[in-house]
């Protein structure tokens, strides 16, 4: 079977609703107390729909043009080598694409003259299970981390069973956080990140951190839908 015979374009809507709250209360100088807050729906541009035969068969992504220099897009499936030992079913629910966040969260300060407003993006921390290396990704589409619910086929059923087992056992594999700049890869997720049971529709997460003088709360909820056209 050739790779393009099972590769398909799909429609997608992915968004994440984030909320950030921070407060500092000075025990000696009340005038030094301040708050930071932000609310943002992180979403992407319209999905690319002008697929050509060449793009679906060979390129695996939209070809840049003057009219379409860069567009968010998704495909179902990935290019595979025909080496005689490839099981095409293993990648049925793998997704590729580029769902770039359109706008950052604006974190506003109650003392903007001292703590200026900032632009924070949403980062998803995932790990390479073969190396244990954690890295942060700002793309709203996390590829093979997507919950495999595109169709009711044996691969999807098996994939869901494995992930549901991880979730039931409390084995968290995805974290999220808001940063003013790209964090470096680490061998563990940041301790103040938001734990998500998986990258799937309807998942929510909260992280609360408190000290005698500070309170920080981070909330995130995901809305992910896919459909074959």
C-alpha positions as CSV (number, residue, x, y, z in Angstrom):
1,X,0.0,0.0,0.0
2,X,1.4,3.4,-0.9
3,X,1.7,6.1,1.7
4,X,-0.8,8.4,0.0
5,X,-3.5,5.8,-0.2
6,X,-4.2,6.1,3.5
7,X,-3.1,9.6,4.2
8,X,-6.0,12.1,4.5
9,X,-6.5,15.7,5.2
10,X,-8.8,16.3,8.2
11,X,-10.6,19.3,9.7
12,X,-9.6,20.4,13.2
13,X,-10.5,22.8,15.9
14,X,-8.1,23.1,18.8
15,X,-8.1,25.6,21.6
16,X,-6.9,26.0,25.2
17,X,-8.5,28.3,27.7
18,X,-5.9,29.6,30.1
19,X,-6.1,31.6,33.3
20,X,-3.3,33.0,35.5
21,X,-3.5,34.6,38.9
22,X,-0.7,35.8,41.2
23,X,-0.7,37.9,44.3
24,X,2.0,39.2,46.6
25,X,1.2,40.6,50.0
26,X,3.9,42.4,51.8
27,X,3.7,41.7,55.6
28,X,5.4,45.0,56.4
29,X,4.7,47.4,53.5
30,X,1.1,47.1,52.2
31,X,1.9,49.5,49.4
32,X,4.4,47.0,48.0
33,X,1.7,44.4,47.5
34,X,0.6,43.7,43.9
35,X,-1.3,41.2,41.7
36,X,-0.8,39.7,38.2
37,X,-3.6,38.3,36.1
38,X,-4.4,37.0,32.7
39,X,-7.1,35.2,30.7
40,X,-6.7,33.9,27.2
41,X,-8.2,31.5,24.7
42,X,-5.2,30.1,22.7
43,X,-6.4,29.2,19.2
44,X,-5.0,28.9,15.7
45,X,-5.6,30.3,12.2
46,X,-8.1,28.7,9.8
47,X,-7.0,25.2,8.7
48,X,-5.5,24.9,5.2
49,X,-8.0,23.4,2.8
50,X,-6.4,24.0,-0.7
51,X,-4.7,20.6,-0.8
52,X,-3.2,19.6,-4.2
53,X,-2.6,16.1,-5.4
54,X,1.1,16.6,-5.0
55,X,0.8,17.8,-1.4
56,X,-1.3,14.8,-0.4
57,X,0.8,12.3,-2.3
58,X,4.3,13.5,-1.8
59,X,4.9,16.6,0.2
60,X,3.1,15.9,3.4
61,X,2.4,19.6,3.9
62,X,1.2,22.7,2.1
63,X,3.7,24.2,-0.4
64,X,4.5,27.8,0.4
65,X,3.2,30.3,-2.2
66,X,2.8,34.0,-2.3
67,X,-0.9,33.6,-1.5
68,X,-0.2,31.0,1.2
69,X,3.3,31.6,2.7
70,X,2.4,29.7,5.9
71,X,-0.9,28.2,7.0
72,X,-2.0,26.1,9.9
73,X,-2.7,22.6,8.6
74,X,-3.2,18.9,9.7
75,X,-3.0,15.6,8.0
76,X,-3.9,12.2,9.2
77,X,-1.0,9.8,8.9
78,X,2.7,10.3,8.1
79,X,5.1,9.4,5.3
80,X,6.4,5.8,5.6
81,X,9.2,3.9,3.9
82,X,8.2,0.9,1.8
83,X,10.8,-1.4,3.2
84,X,8.6,-4.5,3.2
85,X,8.2,-4.6,7.0
86,X,6.1,-1.6,7.6
87,X,2.7,-2.1,9.3
88,X,0.7,0.8,7.9
89,X,-1.9,0.4,10.7
90,X,0.6,1.5,13.3
91,X,0.4,5.1,12.3
92,X,-3.3,5.4,11.5
93,X,-4.1,8.0,14.1
94,X,-0.8,9.9,13.9
95,X,-1.4,13.6,13.0
96,X,1.0,16.1,11.6
97,X,0.6,19.8,11.1
98,X,1.2,23.2,12.5
99,X,-1.5,24.8,14.6
100,X,0.4,27.9,15.7
101,X,-1.0,30.0,18.5
102,X,-2.3,33.3,17.2
103,X,-2.1,35.5,20.3
104,X,-0.4,35.3,23.7
105,X,-1.9,35.8,27.1
106,X,-1.6,39.4,28.3
107,X,-0.6,39.3,32.0
108,X,-1.5,42.6,33.5
109,X,-0.1,44.0,36.7
110,X,-1.7,46.1,39.4
111,X,1.6,48.0,39.5
112,X,2.5,48.4,35.8
113,X,5.0,51.1,36.5
114,X,7.0,48.5,38.6
115,X,5.9,45.2,37.0
116,X,5.1,45.9,33.4
117,X,2.4,43.9,31.5
118,X,3.8,40.9,29.8
119,X,2.9,38.6,26.9
120,X,2.9,34.9,27.8
121,X,2.4,31.9,25.5
122,X,1.2,28.5,26.3
123,X,3.7,25.6,26.4
124,X,3.0,21.9,26.4
125,X,5.7,19.8,28.1
126,X,6.0,16.2,26.7
127,X,8.7,13.6,27.0
128,X,10.5,11.3,24.6
129,X,9.8,8.0,26.3
130,X,13.0,6.4,24.8
131,X,15.3,9.0,26.3
132,X,13.3,10.6,29.1
133,X,14.1,14.1,27.8
134,X,11.4,16.7,28.4
135,X,10.9,19.6,26.0
136,X,8.4,22.4,25.7
137,X,6.3,22.9,22.5
138,X,4.2,26.0,21.6
139,X,2.3,24.2,18.8
140,X,-1.4,23.6,19.7
141,X,-1.2,20.3,17.8
142,X,0.9,17.7,19.6
143,X,0.9,15.1,16.9
144,X,1.0,11.5,18.2
145,X,0.0,12.8,21.7
146,X,-3.5,13.3,20.4
147,X,-6.1,10.9,21.9
148,X,-6.8,8.5,19.0
149,X,-10.6,8.9,18.5
150,X,-10.7,9.8,14.8
151,X,-12.4,6.5,13.9
152,X,-13.5,3.2,15.4
153,X,-10.8,1.0,14.0
154,X,-8.7,-1.6,15.8
155,X,-5.7,0.6,16.1
156,X,-7.7,3.5,17.7
157,X,-9.4,1.1,20.1
158,X,-6.1,-0.3,21.2
159,X,-4.5,3.1,21.5
160,X,-7.4,4.4,23.6
161,X,-7.2,1.4,25.9
162,X,-3.5,2.0,26.5
163,X,-3.9,5.7,27.2
164,X,-7.0,5.1,29.4
165,X,-4.9,2.7,31.4
166,X,-2.3,5.4,31.9
167,X,-4.9,7.9,33.0
168,X,-6.6,5.4,35.3
169,X,-3.2,4.6,36.9
170,X,-2.5,8.3,37.4
171,X,0.5,8.2,35.1
172,X,0.7,11.8,33.8
173,X,2.6,12.3,30.6
174,X,1.6,15.9,29.6
175,X,2.2,19.2,31.4
176,X,1.5,22.8,30.4
177,X,2.6,26.1,31.6
178,X,2.8,29.8,30.7
179,X,6.2,31.4,30.0
180,X,7.5,34.8,28.9
181,X,10.2,33.0,26.9
182,X,11.0,29.6,25.6
183,X,12.1,27.3,28.4
184,X,15.1,25.0,27.8
185,X,14.6,21.2,27.5
186,X,14.9,19.4,30.8
187,X,14.9,15.8,32.0
188,X,11.9,16.5,34.1
189,X,8.9,18.8,33.8
190,X,8.9,22.0,35.8
191,X,7.6,21.5,39.3
192,X,5.1,24.4,38.9
193,X,3.6,23.1,35.6
194,X,-0.1,22.2,35.1
195,X,-0.5,18.4,35.0
196,X,-2.9,17.1,32.3
197,X,-4.1,13.5,32.2
198,X,-3.6,13.5,28.4
199,X,-3.8,15.8,25.4
200,X,-7.5,15.2,24.6
201,X,-10.8,17.0,24.4
202,X,-12.2,18.2,27.7
203,X,-9.1,17.7,29.8
204,X,-8.6,20.3,32.5
205,X,-5.7,21.0,34.9
206,X,-4.9,23.3,37.8
207,X,-1.8,24.2,39.7
208,X,-1.8,26.1,43.0
209,X,1.3,27.3,44.7
210,X,1.3,29.2,48.0
211,X,3.8,30.7,50.3
212,X,3.3,32.9,53.4
213,X,3.3,36.0,51.1
214,X,2.3,34.8,47.6
215,X,-0.4,32.8,45.9
216,X,-0.2,31.6,42.4
217,X,-3.0,29.8,40.4
218,X,-2.8,28.4,36.9
219,X,-5.8,26.9,35.1
220,X,-6.1,25.3,31.7
221,X,-8.8,23.5,29.8
222,X,-8.5,21.9,26.3
223,X,-11.1,21.7,23.5
224,X,-10.0,19.4,20.7
225,X,-12.1,18.1,17.8
226,X,-11.1,16.4,14.6
227,X,-13.2,15.1,11.7
228,X,-12.6,13.4,8.4
229,X,-14.0,15.5,5.5
